[in-house]
Amino acid sequence: MDVIKVAGASRTSAVAGAIAGVFREHHRAEIQAIGAGAVNQAIKAIVLAKGYLEADGLNIAFVPSFSDVDIDGKIRTAIKLSVVSLHPPLSIRDAPVTEAIAA
């Protein structure tokens, strides 16, 4: 499975389509983004892909982590977003509401 690399100039809908396609085939997807703009586009694409996949009865979540990447001999820190299946399917509308307790 290839890593989906996202740039700040990436089209959100194109990335979302790639995420949905990879997820349908492999039941997971890996996204890599370097920089604030790229991370922003990646997260927006995941939200859009979530809608595409919900139409197929699939529910996703993502787990963020850091990843070191070698670019032209320089090590850069990327954000890796692992898209995984959320079982049982849970909508944000179904999530329990908790109250914050002020100390």
N, C-alpha and C positions, 0 to 999 in steps of 0.2 A: 504494500500500500504506500503510495507516495504522499509526502507531506504537502499540504496546500499552503503555498507561500503567499502572504498578503502584503501589499504595499499601501502606503497612504493614498495613492492615486487609483487603487483597485476599485472596480465597480462593485458595489455591494451586492447587486442582484446576480452578477456573474459568479462571485465567490459563494453566495448562498446556494446557487444551483450546483456548483461543484461540491459543496459540503453535503447537500442532500443526495447527490448521485453517489458519492463515495460511501456515505452512511448506508444507503439502500443496499449497496453491493457488499460492504465489509462489516456492517453493523457497528462501525466506529469510524472516526475521522480525526486526523491530526492537522492542526493549523499552526503556522509559524508566522509571527509578526515582530518586526523590529521598529521601534519608535512609536510615539503616541498616536500619530495619525493612522498607522497600520493597525495598531491594536484596536482603535476606535472602529475602523472599517471591518475588522474581523469579528468583533462582538456584534455589530449591527447585522452582519451577514449571518451569524449564528441565530440571532433572533428571527430573521427572515426565513432561514432554513427550517427552524422549528415549526413555523406555520406551514411550510410546504410538506413537512413530514407528518404533521398532525393529521393532514388530509388523508394520509395513508394508514392512520392508526398507530403511528410511531411517536414516541415522546423522548426528547433528548435533554441532556444537561451537559455542561462542560466543566472540566477541571483544569484550572490554570497552573502553570509551573514555569520555571526558568530553564533556559537551555543555552549553552554556549555554542556559538556558530563561528566557524572560520570563514571570513570573507576577505579574499585577497591577502592572506597571511596575517590578518588581524582578527583577534577573538572579540566577538560582539555578543552581548547578552540579548537573547530573543525571549519573547513570551511564547510559550507553547500552550495551546488550548486543545485539550483532548476531549472530543465530543463522544459521549457515551449514551447508551440507552438508559432511560429512567424507568425502572420497574418497581412497583406497578405504576402504570401511567398516572401522573399526578399533575393536575392543573394548578396554577398559582391561585386560582379561585378556590381550590379545595384545601389549600395549605392552612394549618391552624394559625390563628391569630393569638399572639402573646402580648402581654403588656410589659412595657419597660418599667422597672422599679428604680426610682431615683434613690440614690444613697444619701 
